[in-house]
Amino acid sequence: MPKVKTNSGAKKRFALTGTGKIKRRHAYHSHILTKKTKKQKRNLDHVAIIDSTNRRQVRELLCLR
């Protein structure tokens, strides 16, 4: 049986924490920042943990069992 390949896009966007949770970055923080408030940009800068509803899907993309 062939190896299962990790999704390259997911590999770049998600990372594991020490406890096994999956970290993600917030969207809307890469461009068109002039119209966003300082508070909004500051809050988008923090790392978030993925929601439990998406956990299985992301783990399959990362080839984690």
Biopython code that builds the backbone (N, CA, C, O; Angstrom):
import numpy as np
from Bio.PDB.StructureBuilder import StructureBuilder

atoms = [
    (1, "MET", "N", (0.844, -1.183, 0.000)),
    (1, "MET", "CA", (0.000, 0.000, 0.000)),
    (1, "MET", "C", (0.891, 1.249, 0.000)),
    (1, "MET", "O", (1.890, 1.280, 0.719)),
    (2, "PRO", "N", (0.552, 2.289, -0.795)),
    (2, "PRO", "CA", (1.423, 3.463, -0.861)),
    (2, "PRO", "C", (1.339, 4.324, 0.396)),
    (2, "PRO", "O", (0.406, 4.220, 1.192)),
    (3, "LYS", "N", (2.350, 5.174, 0.542)),
    (3, "LYS", "CA", (2.357, 6.115, 1.658)),
    (3, "LYS", "C", (1.234, 7.127, 1.475)),
    (3, "LYS", "O", (0.845, 7.425, 0.346)),
    (4, "VAL", "N", (0.718, 7.649, 2.564)),
    (4, "VAL", "CA", (-0.297, 8.693, 2.522)),
    (4, "VAL", "C", (0.434, 10.027, 2.611)),
    (4, "VAL", "O", (1.215, 10.244, 3.537)),
    (5, "LYS", "N", (0.188, 10.916, 1.663)),
    (5, "LYS", "CA", (0.895, 12.191, 1.638)),
    (5, "LYS", "C", (0.165, 13.229, 2.481)),
    (5, "LYS", "O", (-1.063, 13.307, 2.475)),
    (6, "THR", "N", (0.946, 14.019, 3.202)),
    (6, "THR", "CA", (0.419, 15.144, 3.959)),
    (6, "THR", "C", (0.036, 16.249, 2.992)),
    (6, "THR", "O", (0.747, 16.485, 2.014)),
    (7, "ASN", "N", (-1.069, 16.930, 3.245)),
    (7, "ASN", "CA", (-1.497, 18.050, 2.420)),
    (7, "ASN", "C", (-0.533, 19.217, 2.635)),
    (7, "ASN", "O", (-0.376, 19.691, 3.760)),
    (8, "SER", "N", (0.111, 19.679, 1.566)),
    (8, "SER", "CA", (1.150, 20.706, 1.678)),
    (8, "SER", "C", (0.602, 22.039, 2.189)),
    (8, "SER", "O", (1.281, 22.740, 2.939)),
    (9, "GLY", "N", (-0.614, 22.388, 1.792)),
    (9, "GLY", "CA", (-1.205, 23.633, 2.263)),
    (9, "GLY", "C", (-1.483, 23.591, 3.749)),
    (9, "GLY", "O", (-1.243, 24.568, 4.457)),
    (10, "ALA", "N", (-1.989, 22.465, 4.229)),
    (10, "ALA", "CA", (-2.281, 22.316, 5.658)),
    (10, "ALA", "C", (-0.995, 22.295, 6.469)),
    (10, "ALA", "O", (-0.950, 22.808, 7.586)),
    (11, "LYS", "N", (0.043, 21.703, 5.907)),
    (11, "LYS", "CA", (1.332, 21.613, 6.586)),
    (11, "LYS", "C", (1.879, 23.004, 6.903)),
    (11, "LYS", "O", (2.514, 23.212, 7.937)),
    (12, "LYS", "N", (1.623, 23.962, 5.991)),
    (12, "LYS", "CA", (2.118, 25.328, 6.167)),
    (12, "LYS", "C", (1.235, 26.149, 7.107)),
    (12, "LYS", "O", (1.708, 27.108, 7.716)),
    (13, "ARG", "N", (-0.040, 25.782, 7.229)),
    (13, "ARG", "CA", (-0.994, 26.617, 7.956)),
    (13, "ARG", "C", (-1.262, 26.189, 9.387)),
    (13, "ARG", "O", (-1.704, 27.005, 10.196)),
    (14, "PHE", "N", (-1.010, 24.942, 9.716)),
    (14, "PHE", "CA", (-1.332, 24.435, 11.044)),
    (14, "PHE", "C", (-0.080, 23.909, 11.731)),
    (14, "PHE", "O", (0.866, 23.468, 11.078)),
    (15, "ALA", "N", (-0.091, 23.964, 13.070)),
    (15, "ALA", "CA", (1.021, 23.430, 13.857)),
    (15, "ALA", "C", (0.453, 22.787, 15.111)),
    (15, "ALA", "O", (-0.612, 23.175, 15.592)),
    (16, "LEU", "N", (1.156, 21.820, 15.628)),
    (16, "LEU", "CA", (0.717, 21.139, 16.843)),
    (16, "LEU", "C", (1.293, 21.821, 18.070)),
    (16, "LEU", "O", (2.420, 22.316, 18.047)),
    (17, "THR", "N", (0.514, 21.845, 19.138)),
    (17, "THR", "CA", (1.016, 22.308, 20.427)),
    (17, "THR", "C", (1.630, 21.117, 21.149)),
    (17, "THR", "O", (1.562, 19.989, 20.663)),
    (18, "GLY", "N", (2.220, 21.365, 22.293)),
    (18, "GLY", "CA", (2.823, 20.294, 23.071)),
    (18, "GLY", "C", (1.811, 19.302, 23.588)),
    (18, "GLY", "O", (2.142, 18.138, 23.814)),
    (19, "THR", "N", (0.574, 19.747, 23.780)),
    (19, "THR", "CA", (-0.468, 18.861, 24.297)),
    (19, "THR", "C", (-1.257, 18.174, 23.190)),
    (19, "THR", "O", (-2.187, 17.417, 23.467)),
    (20, "GLY", "N", (-0.884, 18.438, 21.916)),
    (20, "GLY", "CA", (-1.537, 17.761, 20.804)),
    (20, "GLY", "C", (-2.674, 18.526, 20.161)),
    (20, "GLY", "O", (-3.304, 18.025, 19.230)),
    (21, "LYS", "N", (-2.954, 19.739, 20.641)),
    (21, "LYS", "CA", (-3.967, 20.560, 19.993)),
    (21, "LYS", "C", (-3.380, 21.152, 18.721)),
    (21, "LYS", "O", (-2.161, 21.164, 18.547)),
    (22, "ILE", "N", (-4.237, 21.642, 17.831)),
    (22, "ILE", "CA", (-3.775, 22.182, 16.555)),
    (22, "ILE", "C", (-3.971, 23.697, 16.554)),
    (22, "ILE", "O", (-5.072, 24.201, 16.775)),
    (23, "LYS", "N", (-2.862, 24.413, 16.297)),
    (23, "LYS", "CA", (-2.884, 25.868, 16.267)),
    (23, "LYS", "C", (-3.142, 26.348, 14.850)),
    (23, "LYS", "O", (-2.826, 25.662, 13.877)),
    (24, "ARG", "N", (-3.726, 27.550, 14.749)),
    (24, "ARG", "CA", (-3.958, 28.187, 13.459)),
    (24, "ARG", "C", (-3.800, 29.689, 13.623)),
    (24, "ARG", "O", (-3.869, 30.218, 14.732)),
    (25, "ARG", "N", (-3.587, 30.370, 12.498)),
    (25, "ARG", "CA", (-3.540, 31.828, 12.496)),
    (25, "ARG", "C", (-4.914, 32.375, 12.122)),
    (25, "ARG", "O", (-5.721, 31.684, 11.500)),
    (26, "HIS", "N", (-5.164, 33.605, 12.501)),
    (26, "HIS", "CA", (-6.416, 34.254, 12.121)),
    (26, "HIS", "C", (-6.353, 34.722, 10.667)),
    (26, "HIS", "O", (-5.286, 35.079, 10.167)),
    (27, "ALA", "N", (-7.481, 34.716, 10.009)),
    (27, "ALA", "CA", (-7.576, 35.242, 8.649)),
    (27, "ALA", "C", (-7.674, 36.765, 8.698)),
    (27, "ALA", "O", (-7.823, 37.349, 9.771)),
    (28, "TYR", "N", (-7.591, 37.396, 7.546)),
    (28, "TYR", "CA", (-7.769, 38.845, 7.369)),
    (28, "TYR", "C", (-6.658, 39.669, 8.020)),
    (28, "TYR", "O", (-6.904, 40.797, 8.447)),
    (29, "HIS", "N", (-5.441, 39.128, 8.104)),
    (29, "HIS", "CA", (-4.353, 39.893, 8.713)),
    (29, "HIS", "C", (-3.154, 40.008, 7.768)),
    (29, "HIS", "O", (-2.031, 40.231, 8.220)),
    (30, "SER", "N", (-3.387, 39.855, 6.459)),
    (30, "SER", "CA", (-2.269, 39.890, 5.532)),
    (30, "SER", "C", (-2.238, 41.149, 4.659)),
    (30, "SER", "O", (-1.157, 41.630, 4.317)),
    (31, "HIS", "N", (-3.375, 41.676, 4.303)),
    (31, "HIS", "CA", (-3.390, 42.880, 3.473)),
    (31, "HIS", "C", (-4.673, 43.662, 3.710)),
    (31, "HIS", "O", (-5.579, 43.199, 4.403)),
    (32, "ILE", "N", (-4.738, 44.859, 3.125)),
    (32, "ILE", "CA", (-5.824, 45.833, 3.351)),
    (32, "ILE", "C", (-5.969, 46.103, 4.855)),
    (32, "ILE", "O", (-7.050, 45.979, 5.431)),
    (33, "LEU", "N", (-4.839, 46.477, 5.465)),
    (33, "LEU", "CA", (-4.827, 46.704, 6.907)),
    (33, "LEU", "C", (-5.111, 48.151, 7.279)),
    (33, "LEU", "O", (-5.321, 48.449, 8.455)),
    (34, "THR", "N", (-5.124, 49.062, 6.300)),
    (34, "THR", "CA", (-5.284, 50.481, 6.612)),
    (34, "THR", "C", (-6.677, 50.802, 7.145)),
    (34, "THR", "O", (-6.836, 51.698, 7.975)),
    (35, "LYS", "N", (-7.676, 50.079, 6.676)),
    (35, "LYS", "CA", (-9.043, 50.374, 7.128)),
    (35, "LYS", "C", (-9.423, 49.630, 8.408)),
    (35, "LYS", "O", (-10.507, 49.854, 8.947)),
    (36, "LYS", "N", (-8.561, 48.760, 8.896)),
    (36, "LYS", "CA", (-8.838, 48.014, 10.121)),
    (36, "LYS", "C", (-8.277, 48.771, 11.317)),
    (36, "LYS", "O", (-7.222, 49.399, 11.225)),
    (37, "THR", "N", (-8.981, 48.710, 12.427)),
    (37, "THR", "CA", (-8.543, 49.419, 13.625)),
    (37, "THR", "C", (-7.354, 48.718, 14.258)),
    (37, "THR", "O", (-7.089, 47.548, 13.982)),
    (38, "LYS", "N", (-6.638, 49.450, 15.115)),
    (38, "LYS", "CA", (-5.501, 48.868, 15.829)),
    (38, "LYS", "C", (-5.939, 47.673, 16.663)),
    (38, "LYS", "O", (-5.249, 46.655, 16.728)),
    (39, "LYS", "N", (-7.087, 47.812, 17.293)),
    (39, "LYS", "CA", (-7.608, 46.736, 18.140)),
    (39, "LYS", "C", (-7.896, 45.483, 17.314)),
    (39, "LYS", "O", (-7.566, 44.371, 17.727)),
    (40, "GLN", "N", (-8.507, 45.667, 16.155)),
    (40, "GLN", "CA", (-8.834, 44.532, 15.297)),
    (40, "GLN", "C", (-7.570, 43.830, 14.821)),
    (40, "GLN", "O", (-7.499, 42.601, 14.837)),
    (41, "LYS", "N", (-6.565, 44.604, 14.393)),
    (41, "LYS", "CA", (-5.309, 44.016, 13.926)),
    (41, "LYS", "C", (-4.575, 43.306, 15.062)),
    (41, "LYS", "O", (-3.987, 42.244, 14.861)),
    (42, "ARG", "N", (-4.612, 43.894, 16.241)),
    (42, "ARG", "CA", (-3.959, 43.287, 17.409)),
    (42, "ARG", "C", (-4.615, 41.957, 17.761)),
    (42, "ARG", "O", (-3.923, 40.989, 18.076)),
    (43, "ASN", "N", (-5.926, 41.903, 17.710)),
    (43, "ASN", "CA", (-6.634, 40.664, 18.044)),
    (43, "ASN", "C", (-6.453, 39.592, 16.976)),
    (43, "ASN", "O", (-6.493, 38.402, 17.287)),
    (44, "LEU", "N", (-6.257, 39.990, 15.732)),
    (44, "LEU", "CA", (-6.021, 39.027, 14.660)),
    (44, "LEU", "C", (-4.614, 38.444, 14.725)),
    (44, "LEU", "O", (-4.344, 37.404, 14.123)),
    (45, "ASP", "N", (-3.724, 39.101, 15.447)),
    (45, "ASP", "CA", (-2.327, 38.673, 15.510)),
    (45, "ASP", "C", (-2.131, 37.445, 16.394)),
    (45, "ASP", "O", (-1.125, 36.749, 16.261)),
    (46, "HIS", "N", (-3.069, 37.168, 17.291)),
    (46, "HIS", "CA", (-2.929, 36.045, 18.218)),
    (46, "HIS", "C", (-3.163, 34.713, 17.513)),
    (46, "HIS", "O", (-3.903, 34.629, 16.532)),
    (47, "VAL", "N", (-2.521, 33.687, 18.030)),
    (47, "VAL", "CA", (-2.708, 32.332, 17.514)),
    (47, "VAL", "C", (-3.947, 31.743, 18.173)),
    (47, "VAL", "O", (-4.189, 31.967, 19.359)),
    (48, "ALA", "N", (-4.733, 30.988, 17.406)),
    (48, "ALA", "CA", (-5.951, 30.376, 17.923)),
    (48, "ALA", "C", (-5.846, 28.858, 17.831)),
    (48, "ALA", "O", (-5.039, 28.327, 17.068)),
    (49, "ILE", "N", (-6.658, 28.178, 18.606)),
    (49, "ILE", "CA", (-6.773, 26.721, 18.541)),
    (49, "ILE", "C", (-7.959, 26.398, 17.640)),
    (49, "ILE", "O", (-9.002, 27.046, 17.732)),
    (50, "ILE", "N", (-7.809, 25.400, 16.768)),
    (50, "ILE", "CA", (-8.915, 25.086, 15.863)),
    (50, "ILE", "C", (-10.110, 24.553, 16.641)),
    (50, "ILE", "O", (-9.956, 23.963, 17.710)),
    (51, "ASP", "N", (-11.278, 24.764, 16.102)),
    (51, "ASP", "CA", (-12.518, 24.336, 16.727)),
    (51, "ASP", "C", (-12.622, 22.811, 16.699)),
    (51, "ASP", "O", (-12.072, 22.154, 15.816)),
    (52, "SER", "N", (-13.325, 22.273, 17.664)),
    (52, "SER", "CA", (-13.463, 20.814, 17.764)),
    (52, "SER", "C", (-14.197, 20.221, 16.567)),
    (52, "SER", "O", (-13.995, 19.053, 16.234)),
    (53, "THR", "N", (-15.057, 21.024, 15.911)),
    (53, "THR", "CA", (-15.783, 20.515, 14.746)),
    (53, "THR", "C", (-14.878, 20.304, 13.539)),
    (53, "THR", "O", (-15.202, 19.514, 12.651)),
    (54, "ASN", "N", (-13.742, 21.007, 13.500)),
    (54, "ASN", "CA", (-12.803, 20.885, 12.382)),
    (54, "ASN", "C", (-11.614, 19.986, 12.697)),
    (54, "ASN", "O", (-10.780, 19.742, 11.826)),
    (55, "ARG", "N", (-11.525, 19.494, 13.916)),
    (55, "ARG", "CA", (-10.337, 18.755, 14.358)),
    (55, "ARG", "C", (-10.083, 17.509, 13.514)),
    (55, "ARG", "O", (-8.949, 17.278, 13.092)),
    (56, "ARG", "N", (-11.098, 16.715, 13.262)),
    (56, "ARG", "CA", (-10.920, 15.467, 12.508)),
    (56, "ARG", "C", (-10.472, 15.746, 11.083)),
    (56, "ARG", "O", (-9.587, 15.065, 10.565)),
    (57, "GLN", "N", (-11.073, 16.736, 10.451)),
    (57, "GLN", "CA", (-10.741, 17.090, 9.073)),
    (57, "GLN", "C", (-9.286, 17.552, 8.947)),
    (57, "GLN", "O", (-8.584, 17.143, 8.023)),
    (58, "VAL", "N", (-8.837, 18.397, 9.867)),
    (58, "VAL", "CA", (-7.465, 18.903, 9.812)),
    (58, "VAL", "C", (-6.473, 17.791, 10.123)),
    (58, "VAL", "O", (-5.408, 17.724, 9.510)),
    (59, "ARG", "N", (-6.806, 16.927, 11.058)),
    (59, "ARG", "CA", (-5.907, 15.813, 11.384)),
    (59, "ARG", "C", (-5.736, 14.875, 10.187)),
    (59, "ARG", "O", (-4.653, 14.325, 9.986)),
    (60, "GLU", "N", (-6.783, 14.690, 9.400)),
    (60, "GLU", "CA", (-6.661, 13.865, 8.199)),
    (60, "GLU", "C", (-5.784, 14.532, 7.157)),
    (60, "GLU", "O", (-5.017, 13.855, 6.473)),
    (61, "LEU", "N", (-5.884, 15.861, 7.021)),
    (61, "LEU", "CA", (-5.028, 16.580, 6.082)),
    (61, "LEU", "C", (-3.555, 16.497, 6.495)),
    (61, "LEU", "O", (-2.665, 16.438, 5.647)),
    (62, "LEU", "N", (-3.312, 16.493, 7.811)),
    (62, "LEU", "CA", (-1.939, 16.435, 8.311)),
    (62, "LEU", "C", (-1.447, 15.001, 8.477)),
    (62, "LEU", "O", (-0.312, 14.779, 8.898)),
    (63, "CYS", "N", (-2.289, 14.035, 8.152)),
    (63, "CYS", "CA", (-1.960, 12.601, 8.294)),
    (63, "CYS", "C", (-1.616, 12.252, 9.737)),
    (63, "CYS", "O", (-0.640, 11.549, 9.999)),
    (64, "LEU", "N", (-2.421, 12.746, 10.666)),
    (64, "LEU", "CA", (-2.267, 12.406, 12.084)),
    (64, "LEU", "C", (-3.371, 11.439, 12.458)),
    (64, "LEU", "O", (-4.510, 11.594, 12.017)),
    (65, "ARG", "N", (-3.057, 10.478, 13.239)),
    (65, "ARG", "CA", (-4.075, 9.510, 13.627)),
    (65, "ARG", "C", (-4.422, 9.604, 15.087)),
    (65, "ARG", "O", (-5.267, 8.851, 15.571)),
]
sb = StructureBuilder()
sb.init_structure("model")
sb.init_model(0)
sb.init_chain("A")
sb.init_seg("    ")
for serial, (resi, resn, name, xyz) in enumerate(atoms, 1):
    if name == "N":
        sb.init_residue(resn, " ", resi, " ")
    sb.init_atom(name, np.array(xyz, "f"), 0.0, 1.0, " ", f" {name:<3s}", serial, name[0])
structure = sb.get_structure()
